[in-house]
Amino acid sequence: KYEARLRLREIAPELCPRFELIPYDIGLGRARALHYPLFAKPAHEGTGMGIGEGSIVYDEVALRARVEHLLTAYRQPVLVEEYIAGADITVGLLGNWPDLEVLGAHDRRRARVARESGR
């Protein structure tokens, strides 16, 4: 996720929210400069792992608690980015930068609604 955001920031910065990577033990660092609300998730998980009700945080106290939880639970850096309301899109990629193949994009929120409604 972090690497994908670095590439997106290079290619189309207007599409990329501001973000920071929080390693294991250095504290919030530059994440303090981001504008709330923020979204915090494990940096190396996929398909919604580590994302839940507490993922959107509105102040530094909540951010610290969420980052500590994610660092403990997933034992990997935490990606913190400025929250953007809207579709929850996941993009499948195959390969290594710069030789990536886009496998497709999927609106996770629409799929979730369809599953819940039985469609």
Disulfide bonds with the S-S distance in Angstrom:
none
